[in-house]
Amino acid sequence: MNAKDFEILASSLRPGLIRVAQRIVESRDEAEDVAQDVMLKLWSMREKLDSYNSVESLAAVMARRMALNVIRARHGTVAVEEFADTPDDLTPEEIMLRSEIAQKVDKVLASLPESQQTLIRLRHVEGYDNASIASILGSSEGSVRTALSRARRRVAEIFASAQ
């Protein structure tokens, strides 16, 4: 793909990429940054773009993933311990037990596929409701509910097999 063809493609893709990213990051400026990053990535792989059935779909997936990375970078990886209430009257054994459980939960979450990790974190760590998650991910509420159910079931299976 030559520069002129890419320029035409980029001008048609950019508005949609901004919309996809803005649903996730909520900031127009960050969404434009994400769209620009996608364009740079597409430019670097311009020789291979003809092999894709839908460059538009590829670009949309890239924008969604990059926008989720912006959210992760903004909030960082959050350890479960940070959300646990730790009353002052806990014994050292209870504190150690809670810490061990939190480490196990982190390890289980890390073993999940990225999409399930994202869903669990958005719902149970970030506190988003299913409608908000659906909006962020560009999906339907029903799909989010189903995917969350599968992710929770997988977490339960992992915990059950570890015992």
Buried (B, 14 or more C-beta within 10 A) or exposed (E): BEEEEBEEBBEEBBEBBBBBBBBBBEBEEBBBBBBBBBBEBBBEBBEEBEEEEEBBEBBBEBBBBBBBBBBBEEEEEEEBBEEEEEEEEEEEEEEEEBEEEBEBBBEBBEEBEEEBBBBBBBBBBBEBEBEBBBBBBBBEBEEBEEBBEEBBEBBEEBEEEEE
